[in-house]
């Protein structure tokens, strides 16, 4: 339920500010035992993710600690 509420608030904020945005949700407790990080980088490129976005995602999933502002 928290994810739904947070998603709704973010969409509402972006609409009110007339800004573009992107949401990514990863279940980190399940992701690391199933995803190879190097494969993830190669997987995102064909879906036209911007290189800078891929870089941010890689920083988040490669480190032991991350936060999103």
Secondary structure, 3 states (H helix, E strand, C coil): CHHHHHHHHHHHHHHHHCCCCCCCCCCHHHHCCCCCHHHHHHHHHCCCCCHHHHHHHHHHHHCCCCCCC
